[in-house]
């Protein structure tokens, strides 16, 4: 037996969902972590660059995410 199609689509029951725009910060954070871990083995200069890059990427990624989140419409607006 096959199920009978319903009159209304299941997608109509759900509101639109939000996908964040592309961001460079995850890749920069990955590079910073890679440099940090490499610096643990090689030398302190590479370690310091990795730490600074990782912290900066994290701060900037969170800043962008908070800015984007504040621009989303609230549930009361829908």
OpenMM code with the backbone's topology and positions (N, CA, C; nanometers):
from openmm import Vec3, app, unit

residues = "UNK UNK UNK UNK UNK UNK UNK UNK UNK UNK UNK UNK UNK UNK UNK UNK UNK UNK UNK UNK UNK UNK UNK UNK UNK UNK UNK UNK UNK UNK UNK UNK UNK UNK UNK UNK UNK UNK UNK UNK UNK UNK UNK UNK UNK UNK UNK UNK UNK UNK UNK UNK UNK UNK UNK UNK UNK UNK UNK UNK UNK UNK UNK UNK UNK UNK UNK UNK UNK UNK UNK UNK UNK UNK UNK UNK UNK UNK".split()
positions = [
    Vec3(0.0837, -0.1182, 0.0000),
    Vec3(0.0000, 0.0000, 0.0000),
    Vec3(0.0879, 0.1241, 0.0000),
    Vec3(0.0455, 0.2191, -0.0744),
    Vec3(0.1177, 0.3460, -0.0794),
    Vec3(0.0395, 0.4509, -0.0022),
    Vec3(0.1130, 0.5405, 0.0595),
    Vec3(0.0478, 0.6482, 0.1341),
    Vec3(-0.0118, 0.7481, 0.0360),
    Vec3(-0.1242, 0.7999, 0.0720),
    Vec3(-0.1908, 0.9005, -0.0111),
    Vec3(-0.1232, 1.0352, 0.0099),
    Vec3(-0.0966, 1.1118, -0.0954),
    Vec3(-0.0370, 1.2448, -0.0771),
    Vec3(-0.1341, 1.3378, -0.0057),
    Vec3(-0.0793, 1.4190, 0.0787),
    Vec3(-0.1617, 1.5142, 0.1519),
    Vec3(-0.1772, 1.6415, 0.0709),
    Vec3(-0.2803, 1.7162, 0.1015),
    Vec3(-0.3078, 1.8389, 0.0290),
    Vec3(-0.2036, 1.9467, 0.0528),
    Vec3(-0.1537, 1.9595, 0.1748),
    Vec3(-0.0566, 2.0637, 0.2070),
    Vec3(0.0830, 2.0038, 0.2176),
    Vec3(0.1778, 2.0799, 0.1769),
    Vec3(0.3168, 2.0369, 0.1833),
    Vec3(0.3671, 2.0466, 0.3272),
    Vec3(0.4565, 1.9555, 0.3615),
    Vec3(0.5157, 1.9583, 0.4954),
    Vec3(0.6046, 2.0814, 0.5124),
    Vec3(0.6618, 2.1298, 0.4049),
    Vec3(0.7504, 2.2467, 0.4110),
    Vec3(0.6740, 2.3733, 0.4486),
    Vec3(0.5465, 2.3789, 0.4212),
    Vec3(0.4687, 2.4982, 0.4539),
    Vec3(0.4508, 2.5152, 0.6045),
    Vec3(0.4654, 2.4071, 0.6789),
    Vec3(0.4493, 2.4130, 0.8240),
    Vec3(0.5684, 2.4796, 0.8927),
    Vec3(0.6809, 2.4837, 0.8264),
    Vec3(0.8034, 2.5364, 0.8865),
    Vec3(0.8352, 2.6734, 0.8286),
    Vec3(0.8900, 2.7580, 0.9132),
    Vec3(0.9342, 2.8892, 0.8664),
    Vec3(1.0653, 2.8758, 0.7912),
    Vec3(1.1085, 2.9837, 0.7334),
    Vec3(1.2361, 2.9833, 0.6628),
    Vec3(1.3503, 2.9654, 0.7620),
    Vec3(1.4516, 2.8950, 0.7224),
    Vec3(1.5673, 2.8775, 0.8093),
    Vec3(1.6824, 2.9627, 0.7572),
    Vec3(1.7746, 2.9925, 0.8461),
    Vec3(1.8825, 3.0862, 0.8162),
    Vec3(2.0141, 3.0113, 0.8034),
    Vec3(2.0853, 3.0376, 0.6953),
    Vec3(2.2213, 2.9874, 0.6788),
    Vec3(2.3165, 3.1065, 0.6843),
    Vec3(2.4247, 3.0947, 0.7606),
    Vec3(2.5181, 3.2065, 0.7685),
    Vec3(2.5916, 3.2238, 0.6354),
    Vec3(2.6345, 3.3445, 0.6067),
    Vec3(2.7107, 3.3663, 0.4833),
    Vec3(2.8501, 3.3053, 0.4959),
    Vec3(2.9173, 3.2861, 0.3844),
    Vec3(3.0542, 3.2334, 0.3900),
    Vec3(3.1455, 3.3261, 0.4705),
    Vec3(3.2415, 3.2666, 0.5386),
    Vec3(3.3323, 3.3445, 0.6220),
    Vec3(3.4744, 3.2908, 0.6075),
    Vec3(3.5704, 3.3797, 0.6141),
    Vec3(3.7110, 3.3420, 0.6064),
    Vec3(3.7646, 3.2963, 0.7427),
    Vec3(3.6950, 3.3334, 0.8519),
    Vec3(3.7500, 3.3129, 0.9859),
    Vec3(3.7692, 3.1677, 1.0263),
    Vec3(3.6852, 3.0728, 0.9868),
    Vec3(3.7160, 2.9332, 1.0219),
    Vec3(3.8488, 2.8854, 0.9618),
    Vec3(3.8761, 2.9250, 0.8386),
    Vec3(4.0026, 2.8853, 0.7752),
    Vec3(4.1213, 2.9537, 0.8421),
    Vec3(4.1051, 3.0808, 0.8786),
    Vec3(4.2132, 3.1528, 0.9468),
    Vec3(4.2384, 3.0915, 1.0840),
    Vec3(4.1324, 3.0536, 1.1532),
    Vec3(4.1484, 2.9883, 1.2836),
    Vec3(4.2207, 2.8544, 1.2686),
    Vec3(4.1857, 2.7783, 1.1664),
    Vec3(4.2540, 2.6508, 1.1427),
    Vec3(4.4030, 2.6725, 1.1151),
    Vec3(4.4350, 2.7737, 1.0369),
    Vec3(4.5752, 2.8057, 1.0094),
    Vec3(4.6467, 2.8464, 1.1381),
    Vec3(4.5806, 2.9277, 1.2205),
    Vec3(4.6406, 2.9698, 1.3471),
    Vec3(4.6671, 2.8526, 1.4396),
    Vec3(4.5725, 2.7602, 1.4464),
    Vec3(4.5915, 2.6422, 1.5318),
    Vec3(4.7046, 2.5550, 1.4770),
    Vec3(4.7110, 2.5416, 1.3446),
    Vec3(4.8194, 2.4636, 1.2844),
    Vec3(4.9557, 2.5265, 1.3153),
    Vec3(4.9642, 2.6591, 1.3048),
    Vec3(5.0899, 2.7269, 1.3386),
    Vec3(5.1226, 2.7131, 1.4866),
    Vec3(5.0204, 2.7229, 1.5698),
    Vec3(5.0403, 2.7082, 1.7141),
    Vec3(5.0987, 2.5703, 1.7461),
    Vec3(5.0401, 2.4680, 1.6894),
    Vec3(5.0886, 2.3322, 1.7176),
    Vec3(5.2273, 2.3089, 1.6566),
    Vec3(5.2517, 2.3636, 1.5391),
    Vec3(5.3842, 2.3526, 1.4778),
    Vec3(5.4869, 2.4290, 1.5612),
    Vec3(5.4463, 2.5429, 1.6140),
    Vec3(5.5364, 2.6219, 1.6969),
    Vec3(5.5741, 2.5525, 1.8267),
    Vec3(5.4873, 2.4661, 1.8768),
    Vec3(5.5232, 2.3889, 1.9963),
    Vec3(5.6439, 2.2994, 1.9699),
    Vec3(5.6591, 2.2578, 1.8435),
    Vec3(5.7695, 2.1687, 1.8086),
    Vec3(5.8909, 2.2475, 1.7589),
    Vec3(5.8672, 2.3490, 1.6764),
    Vec3(5.9785, 2.4170, 1.6103),
    Vec3(6.0402, 2.5285, 1.6934),
    Vec3(5.9662, 2.6397, 1.7095),
    Vec3(6.0226, 2.7502, 1.7868),
    Vec3(5.9119, 2.8414, 1.8394),
    Vec3(5.9513, 2.9311, 1.9258),
    Vec3(5.8538, 3.0157, 1.9940),
    Vec3(5.7949, 3.1237, 1.9035),
    Vec3(5.8665, 3.1656, 1.8018),
    Vec3(5.8144, 3.2668, 1.7109),
    Vec3(5.6915, 3.2138, 1.6360),
    Vec3(5.7016, 3.0930, 1.5836),
    Vec3(5.5879, 3.0311, 1.5143),
    Vec3(5.4735, 3.0091, 1.6127),
    Vec3(5.5058, 2.9706, 1.7337),
    Vec3(5.4048, 2.9531, 1.8380),
    Vec3(5.3330, 3.0845, 1.8657),
    Vec3(5.4066, 3.1933, 1.8793),
    Vec3(5.3463, 3.3238, 1.9077),
    Vec3(5.2575, 3.3702, 1.7921),
    Vec3(5.3027, 3.3511, 1.6695),
    Vec3(5.2210, 3.3880, 1.5534),
    Vec3(5.0921, 3.3059, 1.5527),
    Vec3(5.1015, 3.1782, 1.5833),
    Vec3(4.9835, 3.0925, 1.5880),
    Vec3(4.8849, 3.1334, 1.6954),
    Vec3(4.9365, 3.1709, 1.8114),
    Vec3(4.8498, 3.2151, 1.9207),
    Vec3(4.7780, 3.3445, 1.8830),
    Vec3(4.8514, 3.4403, 1.8310),
    Vec3(4.7923, 3.5689, 1.7929),
    Vec3(4.6895, 3.5496, 1.6822),
    Vec3(4.7234, 3.4707, 1.5822),
    Vec3(4.6324, 3.4467, 1.4712),
    Vec3(4.5064, 3.3734, 1.5179),
    Vec3(4.5217, 3.2760, 1.6050),
    Vec3(4.4063, 3.2018, 1.6565),
    Vec3(4.3146, 3.2916, 1.7392),
    Vec3(4.3726, 3.3717, 1.8257),
    Vec3(4.2908, 3.4617, 1.9077),
    Vec3(4.2202, 3.5664, 1.8224),
    Vec3(4.2917, 3.6235, 1.7267),
    Vec3(4.2305, 3.7250, 1.6405),
    Vec3(4.1170, 3.6656, 1.5568),
    Vec3(4.1392, 3.5483, 1.5006),
    Vec3(4.0354, 3.4843, 1.4196),
    Vec3(3.9132, 3.4509, 1.5036),
    Vec3(3.9340, 3.4039, 1.6257),
    Vec3(3.8215, 3.3715, 1.7133),
    Vec3(3.7407, 3.4961, 1.7470),
    Vec3(3.8092, 3.6025, 1.7842),
    Vec3(3.7411, 3.7275, 1.8200),
    Vec3(3.6643, 3.7834, 1.7000),
    Vec3(3.7266, 3.7858, 1.5847),
    Vec3(3.6610, 3.8414, 1.4668),
    Vec3(3.5453, 3.7537, 1.4183),
    Vec3(3.5580, 3.6224, 1.4318),
    Vec3(3.4505, 3.5319, 1.3929),
    Vec3(3.3298, 3.5503, 1.4855),
    Vec3(3.3541, 3.5613, 1.6134),
    Vec3(3.2442, 3.5830, 1.7088),
    Vec3(3.1809, 3.7197, 1.6852),
    Vec3(3.2613, 3.8206, 1.6570),
    Vec3(3.2077, 3.9540, 1.6278),
    Vec3(3.1145, 3.9509, 1.5065),
    Vec3(3.1581, 3.8852, 1.4001),
    Vec3(3.0750, 3.8757, 1.2805),
    Vec3(2.9468, 3.7972, 1.3066),
    Vec3(2.9573, 3.6902, 1.3831),
    Vec3(2.8394, 3.6087, 1.4140),
    Vec3(2.7395, 3.6863, 1.4995),
    Vec3(2.7888, 3.7622, 1.5957),
    Vec3(2.6987, 3.8426, 1.6800),
    Vec3(2.6317, 3.9520, 1.5989),
    Vec3(2.7064, 4.0149, 1.5100),
    Vec3(2.6499, 4.1191, 1.4243),
    Vec3(2.5412, 4.0604, 1.3339),
    Vec3(2.5683, 3.9458, 1.2771),
    Vec3(2.4707, 3.8808, 1.1905),
    Vec3(2.3461, 3.8383, 1.2693),
    Vec3(2.3673, 3.7852, 1.3897),
    Vec3(2.2556, 3.7402, 1.4719),
    Vec3(2.1659, 3.8588, 1.5105),
    Vec3(2.2265, 3.9734, 1.5369),
    Vec3(2.1461, 4.0895, 1.5751),
    Vec3(2.0640, 4.1438, 1.4585),
    Vec3(2.1036, 4.1127, 1.3347),
    Vec3(2.0293, 4.1596, 1.2172),
    Vec3(1.9155, 4.0666, 1.1793),
    Vec3(1.9080, 3.9475, 1.2392),
    Vec3(1.7994, 3.8547, 1.2076),
    Vec3(1.6676, 3.9072, 1.2626),
    Vec3(1.5575, 3.8793, 1.1924),
    Vec3(1.4273, 3.9204, 1.2473),
    Vec3(1.3933, 3.8363, 1.3696),
    Vec3(1.3284, 3.8991, 1.4658),
    Vec3(1.2920, 3.8258, 1.5869),
    Vec3(1.1682, 3.7414, 1.5591),
    Vec3(1.1394, 3.6467, 1.6474),
    Vec3(1.0216, 3.5606, 1.6290),
    Vec3(0.8924, 3.6396, 1.6396),
    Vec3(0.8950, 3.7514, 1.7100),
    Vec3(0.7739, 3.8346, 1.7220),
    Vec3(0.7417, 3.9020, 1.5907),
    Vec3(0.8453, 3.9220, 1.5041),
    Vec3(0.8245, 3.9871, 1.3757),
    Vec3(0.7623, 3.8938, 1.2720),
    Vec3(0.7711, 3.7636, 1.2951),
    Vec3(0.7220, 3.6689, 1.1946),
    Vec3(0.5760, 3.6391, 1.2096),
] * unit.nanometer
topology = app.Topology()
chain = topology.addChain("A")
for resn in residues:
    res = topology.addResidue(resn, chain)
    for name in ("N", "CA", "C"):
        topology.addAtom(name, app.Element.getBySymbol(name[0]), res)
